[in-house]
């Protein structure tokens, strides 16, 4: 059996080889055949090493959006929905790569907006969580990130607002304020009990008066993420759709015309900043990756709550192609 040090050395040697092959191919523009000749490897072996370098994230491949492709769509989104900004990224086949690119663009927006003294209300979900990982290193700020919605065991710790707020605060060297309550209570009576708690009231008031909010957008389908995670039931989604719901932000649902959906029990179970409070925040940044949320985006955009939209070119085309 090899010693632990041997395994470590082997791993280091492997990483060095992957890095060398990737550097020759991507930075020095050597062909796979030339790399094989130089390193004594077969061409199929070189191809496998390049794939492993991508899998190990030694290589980060992304396609940047040319302004000629996105600028017109961004202007039309801004004009049609009264946004301050729209930021579009190129479409990718890989869902993981797509999320990273959208998150990186949203991180750039957030870094530019946060200043000393800024308070940021933080939503939940994979898209918002990805922003923390993909944003460039921001300058230190004396700022505060506050949870705008409660947490859920089903969502998973990395995607809960408290954890995202904590990690964002760490990146900016600022402070974080957690909301110690569930995102969705069992019923209205339990929700009202949480809302009556002084600590919950203080945190939600702080989030509702924030300078910036960063949120994801949910949909109203039976297979939506919150249904799959057990936060809502499919029956509740059917009831919401019966009242016209197409999408939500922080648990507040809207129809295709941007009108609040009051029907159904879901709204009476949510512990979060309200839609009215969110509408008063100066900059509400929505981060949307998924290609199946066009209807949800139309509804939330029509509500007038959003100020900044960060999404894909395909989503922008879908929104504009079926709106108006």
Secondary structure, DSSP 8 states (H G I E B T S, - for coil): ---HHHHHHHHHHHHHHHHHHHIIIIIS---HHHHHHHHT--HHHHHHHHHHHHHTTSS-------HHHHHHHHHHHHHHHT-SEEEEE---S-HHHHHHHHHHHHHHHHHHH--TT-EEEE--SHHHHHHHHHS--------EEEESB-B-TTT-GGGSHHHHHHHHHHHHT-EEE---SBSB-SSHHHHHHHHHSHHHHHHHHHHHT-SEEEE--EE--TT-HHHHTTSS-HHHHHHHHHTTEEEEETTEEEETTS-B---SSGGGTB-B--HHHHHTSSEEEEE---TT-HHHHHHHHHHT--SEEEEEHHHHHHHHHH--
